């Protein structure tokens, strides 16, 4: 809008900016804003200078996205995606169809994400195989969380350990519905014998996201403990995996 004076008459002349020009201006302003950030506040530079722990979820996600979409920077897009899914874990565990339909994502990003998640799981698994698992309960929980969180149905799994409490193998033994999974003690005993295991750690997820052991969880754990005791296999713990949290029956005094 601009003011124009002609003789004794005054008028206001409105100038119209087409929507596409307006959008282009927004894009340029966003790009300039990102480039004008202090170097140590830009997500990538911040990570290199301070380490990944110094970044927010949105900043980490922005680095993964690499770029935004028309009218939105990578950081703005990351914040919107996190808000839509409630958390970073909610986004990362989204089903393929849902993930690929979101702006700024797609099949290539989904494939990249799955590769990153699998590398993380393998790294944790390799780390577990080198140690006495009882000396690093946090690492054990992180591994089980990475394997079981995000499932829309309940999954019961087992870590089979040798007599030095090192990991022999991890197996998902039973799958169920959102409300529960049927556990068969005979199959658990059979797999423990097959692995020549000296001890086990059970784990299962709660699709509700609440990592709180139920009465049924405690009951089946005691039943499995007694069955495995007959072949001299110890049950060290039963971990319940929720959304970003875990609970230990052993630490809760329920084992």
NUKE-105878 format. One record per residue (C-alpha): x, y, z. Coordinates in pm, whole numbers, padded with zeros to 5 digits, always signed. Example, Ala and Ser with C-alpha at 12.3 -4.5 7.8 and 13.67 -1.06 7.14 Angstrom:
REM residues 2
+01230-00450+00780/+01367-00106+00714/
END
This chain:
REM residues 255
+00000+00000+00000/+00132+00350-00085/+00015+00712-00043/-00025+00924-00361/-00096+01302-00379/-00236+01460-00698/-00298+01835-00673/-00540+01897-00389/-00660+01540-00393/-00516+01263-00185/-00577+00898-00227/-00446+00563-00115/-00337+00324-00383/-00327-00045-00295/-00062-00259-00459/-00128-00633-00482/+00141-00895-00434/+00053-01227-00596/+00049-01524-00357/+00337-01690-00532/+00561-01384-00490/+00463-01363-00123/+00551-01729-00073/+00888-01680-00244/+00962-01391-00011/+00883-01611+00290/+01117-01880+00159/+01398-01627+00116/+01340-01481+00461/+01351-01828+00618/+01668-01919+00430/+01830-01591+00529/+01721-01637+00889/+01887-01978+00907/+02205-01852+00748/+02206-01554+00980/+02192-01765+01295/+02509-01756+01507/+02731-02035+01380/+02725-02223+01710/+02343-02223+01711/+02295-02384+01371/+02196-02751+01425/+02480-02909+01228/+02752-02680+01361/+02610-02705+01713/+02634-03084+01695/+02996-03072+01576/+03099-02824+01844/+02901-02943+02146/+02804-03301+02065/+02468-03455+01976/+02348-03443+02338/+02336-03063+02322/+02069-03064+02050/+01693-03066+02097/+01479-03333+01933/+01375-03082+01668/+01737-02991+01589/+01840-03355+01557/+01543-03426+01333/+01624-03118+01121/+01971-03257+01051/+01813-03587+00947/+01565-03407+00719/+01849-03195+00569/+01604-02945+00421/+01254-02817+00477/+00962-02777+00242/+00829-02472+00062/+00769-02202+00320/+00919-02397+00612/+01273-02449+00726/+01396-02793+00833/+01373-02686+01199/+01017-02559+01162/+00915-02874+00976/+01080-03089+01244/+00886-02913+01520/+00557-02965+01336/+00628-03335+01280/+00715-03386+01647/+00400-03203+01755/+00187-03414+01522/+00324-03742+01660/+00362-03635+02022/+00730-03724+02050/+01041-03826+01860/+00977-04195+01932/+00621-04158+01805/+00750-04025+01474/+01028-04281+01439/+00790-04569+01502/+00522-04447+01260/+00407-04702+01004/+00556-04674+00657/+00239-04547+00490/+00185-04280+00756/+00551-04176+00757/+00580-04144+00379/+00261-03939+00353/+00397-03660+00572/+00542-03344+00411/+00919-03347+00371/+00944-03723+00417/+00879-04007+00175/+01018-04349+00079/+01384-04242+00067/+01369-04087+00414/+01183-04393+00547/+01452-04627+00413/+01724-04408+00561/+01550-04404+00898/+01510-04781+00907/+01880-04822+00826/+01977-04583+01108/+01751-04761+01359/+01886-05102+01262/+02246-04981+01295/+02161-04854+01644/+02012-05191+01740/+02316-05378+01609/+02552-05144+01791/+02369-05205+02119/+02360-05579+02055/+02735-05589+01987/+02800-05389+02304/+02590-05633+02509/+02775-05937+02375/+03104-05810+02516/+03002-05765+02880/+02841-05928+03180/+02488-05804+03124/+02428-05749+03496/+02704-05487+03506/+02519-05262+03263/+02143-05266+03326/+02095-04936+03140/+02249-05076+02822/+02026-05383+02850/+01718-05163+02884/+01822-04946+02590/+01862-05254+02373/+01527-05403+02472/+01361-05064+02423/+01506-05041+02072/+01379-05389+01987/+01028-05379+02134/+00899-05022+02151/+00666-04907+01879/+00489-05236+01812/+00110-05191+01785/+00066-05535+01944/+00223-05710+02240/+00547-05902+02183/+00713-06133+02438/+01087-06179+02394/+01384-06335+02569/+01754-06267+02605/+01937-06600+02641/+02259-06575+02844/+02558-06799+02910/+02697-06878+03256/+02891-06548+03254/+02573-06356+03176/+02682-06270+02823/+02423-06261+02546/+02384-06578+02340/+02083-06464+02145/+01768-06253+02148/+01439-06399+02028/+01086-06269+01991/+00896-06575+02107/+00529-06478+02109/+00310-06214+01949/-00039-06119+02045/-00291-05838+02026/-00293-05490+02174/-00424-05645+02498/-00178-05930+02543/+00009-06229+02410/-00030-06598+02496/+00286-06736+02657/+00369-07107+02632/+00618-07217+02903/+00703-07538+02718/+00830-07336+02420/+01035-07110+02646/+01198-07413+02807/+01262-07569+02465/+01439-07255+02337/+01648-07222+02652/+01770-07581+02606/+01837-07520+02235/+02061-07224+02322/+02223-07407+02614/+02138-07100+02820/+02232-07064+03186/+02009-06764+03248/+01745-06553+03075/+01594-06206+03084/+01236-06176+02967/+01093-05864+02807/+00765-05759+02658/+00609-05433+02545/+00292-05258+02647/+00136-05103+02333/-00044-04857+02562/+00296-04699+02629/+00268-04741+03006/+00557-04946+03144/+00385-05075+03454/+00391-05450+03533/+00045-05600+03562/-00067-05879+03792/-00069-06110+03488/+00292-06009+03406/+00404-06106+03755/+00209-06432+03751/+00350-06557+03417/+00702-06456+03524/+00676-06672+03837/+00537-06959+03632/+00824-06938+03383/+01077-06900+03664/+00958-07223+03825/+00952-07410+03493/+01306-07302+03402/+01437-07382+03750/+01371-07748+03671/+01646-07733+03406/+01875-07507+03614/+01815-07191+03412/+01785-06871+03616/+01540-06590+03541/+01734-06270+03613/+01467-06017+03527/+01157-05934+03329/+01159-05591+03163/+00837-05418+03062/+00887-05175+02773/+00667-04868+02734/+00687-04545+02537/+01030-04408+02627/+01041-04590+02959/+01095-04937+03104/+01015-05114+03429/+01203-05401+03593/+01021-05669+03789/+01342-05754+03969/+01400-05395+04083/+01035-05372+04185/+01070-05678+04408/+00821-05874+04197/+01055-06147+04073/
END
